[in-house]
Amino acid sequence: MDEPGSGGDPESESGATPEVPESSAGVTSDAAPDDQTDPALEAVLAELWTTWSQQRGPLSLARLCKRTGLRMSTLKRFLTELERCGIAGISINARGVECAALTDTAAASLAQAAADTGPQPDSD
């Protein structure tokens, strides 16, 4: 007879399989197909893109939280991943306010993607 925790049975004593916690702030999720992006991440990227395209400079994290409806801790997790991937950068301005902006490379890529997916001419 196997003892609980001895590795003899993959299920726990109660018969239930152990739960694997899902990341609520990861860039991708095991629950979503590979071609889907977290809507909250899309909202962050959309706000950063809008700010960049209007050439207003970096966006404060507080304003980004308000516009996306995300908690600051969740936003910072997203931005940390985006920064690690070279998509966005976080800085502190002269007044000590944390700000985020797209990197030049990411902004150029998004501009190209926007141009490529813009209105298509009729093929009639």
KEKE-766307 format. One line per field, with one value per residue: x, y, z of N, C-alpha, C in turn; residue in three letters. Coordinates in steps of 0.02 Angstrom, whole numbers, padded with zeros to 5 digits. Layout:
N
n.x	X|...
n.y	Y|...
n.z	Z|...
ca.x	X|...
ca.y	Y|...
ca.z	Z|...
c.x	X|...
c.y	Y|...
c.z	Z|...
resn	ALA|...
***
This chain:
124
n.x	00042|00030|00099|00027|00088|00200|00224|00170|00040|-00030|-00132|-00203|-00238|-00375|-00422|-00428|-00348|-00197|-00208|-00148|-00088|-00148|-00070|-00115|-00068|00018|00103|00065|-00053|-00081|-00209|-00263|-00270|-00122|-00127|-00195|-00202|-00189|-00324|-00304|-00169|-00169|-00240|-00149|-00042|-00110|-00139|-00008|00035|-00056|-00019|00115|00095|00032|00130|00155|00245|00312|00197|00119|00122|00015|-00086|-00094|-00141|-00269|-00327|-00328|-00390|-00325|-00247|-00110|-00007|-00029|-00015|00121|00180|00147|00216|00347|00371|00353|00458|00566|00557|00592|00497|00435|00479|00519|00528|00584|00526|00579|00507|00493|00400|00341|00349|00295|00338|00333|00469|00583|00603|00494|00388|00410|00389|00253|00199|00226|00150|00023|00014|00018|-00101|-00198|-00338|-00397|-00387|-00528|-00551|-00620
n.y	-00058|00110|00253|00414|00546|00477|00462|00356|00362|00468|00552|00646|00604|00629|00599|00694|00781|00877|01054|01169|01327|01467|01599|01763|01874|01849|01858|01766|01633|01467|01425|01490|01482|01477|01581|01685|01833|01902|02004|02114|02140|02178|02297|02375|02383|02448|02573|02620|02626|02720|02834|02847|02865|02987|03067|03115|03082|02983|02887|02908|02785|02784|02849|02759|02646|02694|02713|02584|02509|02423|02355|02427|02338|02230|02294|02329|02203|02162|02263|02237|02115|02157|02246|02160|02091|02187|02275|02380|02516|02567|02713|02846|03005|03181|03232|03126|03032|02874|02812|02743|02685|02640|02552|02617|02525|02435|02525|02561|02438|02417|02526|02490|02372|02426|02502|02401|02334|02425|02515|02422|02429|02417|02269|02262
n.z	00000|-00044|00032|00070|-00028|-00067|-00198|-00266|-00315|-00433|-00399|-00264|-00089|-00076|-00198|-00295|-00427|-00412|-00416|-00537|-00522|-00616|-00705|-00680|-00739|-00841|-01000|-01096|-01090|-01030|-01043|-01150|-01329|-01434|-01526|-01469|-01371|-01209|-01165|-01079|-01092|-01226|-01212|-01140|-01232|-01336|-01278|-01256|-01388|-01443|-01370|-01413|-01552|-01556|-01517|-01386|-01292|-01154|-01052|-00896|-00766|-00679|-00753|-00858|-00790|-00756|-00882|-00935|-00840|-00756|-00608|-00521|-00485|-00572|-00695|-00687|-00690|-00821|-00892|-00853|-00917|-01050|-01059|-01041|-01158|-01248|-01295|-01228|-01120|-00954|-00859|-00751|-00732|-00726|-00620|-00538|-00571|-00620|-00783|-00941|-01104|-01277|-01354|-01477|-01580|-01564|-01583|-01716|-01778|-01746|-01813|-01945|-01953|-01935|-02051|-02145|-02120|-02142|-02218|-02354|-02531|-02643|-02737|-02854
ca.x	00000|00070|00086|00013|00148|00257|00232|00141|-00022|-00025|-00185|-00196|-00279|-00446|-00440|-00426|-00281|-00176|-00220|-00092|-00114|-00140|-00044|-00165|-00038|00069|00092|00025|-00084|-00090|-00279|-00280|-00232|-00062|-00139|-00234|-00165|-00229|-00354|-00274|-00105|-00186|-00259|-00087|-00007|-00150|-00128|00061|00037|-00092|00023|00172|00074|00013|00193|00150|00297|00293|00133|00129|00091|-00050|-00133|-00101|-00187|-00336|-00352|-00336|-00429|-00285|-00215|-00040|00036|-00039|00016|00194|00199|00145|00270|00411|00377|00362|00526|00611|00553|00614|00439|00420|00528|00494|00576|00560|00538|00612|00465|00492|00341|00356|00317|00308|00334|00358|00536|00582|00596|00425|00345|00419|00355|00181|00181|00227|00092|-00036|00013|00003|-00170|-00242|-00393|-00376|-00426|-00574|-00520|-00668
ca.y	00000|00170|00306|00478|00585|00436|00462|00296|00379|00538|00592|00654|00559|00641|00576|00750|00798|00941|01110|01210|01396|01503|01666|01812|01931|01828|01882|01715|01588|01399|01413|01520|01457|01515|01640|01735|01874|01926|02069|02167|02157|02215|02364|02410|02398|02498|02639|02642|02642|02783|02887|02856|02890|03057|03099|03150|03058|02927|02891|02889|02721|02798|02862|02696|02606|02721|02702|02513|02477|02373|02373|02445|02278|02193|02334|02324|02136|02165|02306|02202|02067|02194|02274|02104|02073|02243|02308|02442|02535|02603|02763|02893|03072|03229|03243|03064|02993|02817|02816|02688|02702|02589|02563|02639|02466|02411|02575|02555|02376|02428|02572|02451|02328|02467|02520|02340|02312|02482|02503|02389|02452|02368|02231|02256
ca.z	00000|-00049|00080|00038|-00041|-00084|-00270|-00295|-00349|-00454|-00369|-00191|-00049|-00086|-00264|-00342|-00452|-00387|-00461|-00557|-00524|-00678|-00698|-00700|-00771|-00888|-01067|-01127|-01042|-01054|-01055|-01214|-01386|-01447|-01568|-01432|-01324|-01154|-01181|-01038|-01125|-01286|-01191|-01122|-01294|-01373|-01247|-01270|-01459|-01452|-01344|-01457|-01617|-01548|-01499|-01323|-01247|-01111|-01016|-00826|-00749|-00648|-00807|-00894|-00749|-00761|-00950|-00949|-00787|-00721|-00546|-00531|-00481|-00634|-00748|-00681|-00714|-00894|-00917|-00842|-00972|-01112|-01057|-01051|-01229|-01289|-01325|-01192|-01069|-00896|-00837|-00700|-00759|-00682|-00561|-00499|-00591|-00663|-00849|-00988|-01174|-01323|-01378|-01546|-01622|-01559|-01614|-01789|-01798|-01743|-01867|-02007|-01950|-01946|-02121|-02182|-02108|-02152|-02265|-02416|-02589|-02672|-02791|-02910
c.x	00045|00050|00070|00079|00208|00268|00201|00078|-00019|-00080|-00175|-00242|-00353|-00469|-00439|-00355|-00262|-00187|-00155|-00117|-00100|-00112|-00096|-00134|00015|00053|00052|-00002|-00091|-00163|-00301|-00240|-00173|-00074|-00181|-00190|-00214|-00258|-00325|-00207|-00118|-00205|-00198|-00050|-00044|-00139|-00058|00067|00003|-00049|00082|00151|00052|00072|00187|00203|00273|00228|00145|00093|00023|-00103|-00146|-00147|-00259|-00367|-00367|-00380|-00392|-00259|-00141|00005|00030|-00006|00092|00218|00199|00204|00339|00423|00389|00432|00577|00613|00576|00558|00425|00476|00494|00547|00544|00577|00568|00572|00459|00433|00363|00315|00335|00300|00357|00430|00531|00571|00525|00377|00350|00384|00280|00158|00178|00166|00028|-00042|-00006|-00069|-00220|-00298|-00366|-00418|-00471|-00541|-00567|-00640
c.y	00062|00220|00370|00518|00545|00432|00402|00310|00452|00582|00595|00605|00567|00619|00632|00762|00866|00996|01146|01281|01428|01573|01715|01869|01912|01853|01830|01669|01519|01386|01441|01488|01503|01579|01694|01769|01896|01995|02127|02188|02197|02287|02405|02430|02451|02568|02665|02663|02710|02842|02900|02888|02963|03099|03142|03127|03000|02940|02869|02824|02731|02810|02798|02648|02629|02706|02629|02478|02424|02400|02386|02384|02236|02229|02327|02255|02134|02205|02274|02152|02102|02224|02218|02083|02130|02281|02375|02455|02574|02651|02805|02963|03118|03243|03180|03020|02936|02821|02756|02714|02642|02604|02586|02581|02440|02460|02571|02493|02384|02476|02535|02404|02366|02487|02460|02318|02369|02465|02475|02416|02396|02333|02221|02283
c.z	00000|00005|00043|00030|-00061|-00159|-00303|-00334|-00369|-00425|-00294|-00155|-00062|-00155|-00316|-00365|-00427|-00439|-00475|-00562|-00591|-00662|-00722|-00738|-00821|-00958|-01107|-01073|-01072|-01072|-01123|-01270|-01401|-01487|-01533|-01381|-01269|-01171|-01140|-01068|-01188|-01268|-01174|-01186|-01335|-01344|-01260|-01343|-01472|-01428|-01390|-01523|-01614|-01525|-01436|-01273|-01205|-01073|-00944|-00812|-00718|-00702|-00847|-00856|-00758|-00829|-00964|-00897|-00749|-00655|-00560|-00531|-00545|-00692|-00746|-00703|-00790|-00920|-00907|-00898|-01038|-01116|-01069|-01124|-01276|-01322|-01293|-01142|-01014|-00874|-00782|-00726|-00707|-00618|-00518|-00515|-00636|-00727|-00891|-01058|-01215|-01340|-01451|-01594|-01622|-01593|-01690|-01815|-01798|-01798|-01934|-02009|-01962|-02019|-02164|-02176|-02114|-02201|-02331|-02474|-02614|-02730|-02850|-02974
resn	MET|ASP|GLU|PRO|GLY|SER|GLY|GLY|ASP|PRO|GLU|SER|GLU|SER|GLY|ALA|THR|PRO|GLU|VAL|PRO|GLU|SER|SER|ALA|GLY|VAL|THR|SER|ASP|ALA|ALA|PRO|ASP|ASP|GLN|THR|ASP|PRO|ALA|LEU|GLU|ALA|VAL|LEU|ALA|GLU|LEU|TRP|THR|THR|TRP|SER|GLN|GLN|ARG|GLY|PRO|LEU|SER|LEU|ALA|ARG|LEU|CYS|LYS|ARG|THR|GLY|LEU|ARG|MET|SER|THR|LEU|LYS|ARG|PHE|LEU|THR|GLU|LEU|GLU|ARG|CYS|GLY|ILE|ALA|GLY|ILE|SER|ILE|ASN|ALA|ARG|GLY|VAL|GLU|CYS|ALA|ALA|LEU|THR|ASP|THR|ALA|ALA|ALA|SER|LEU|ALA|GLN|ALA|ALA|ALA|ASP|THR|GLY|PRO|GLN|PRO|ASP|SER|ASP
***
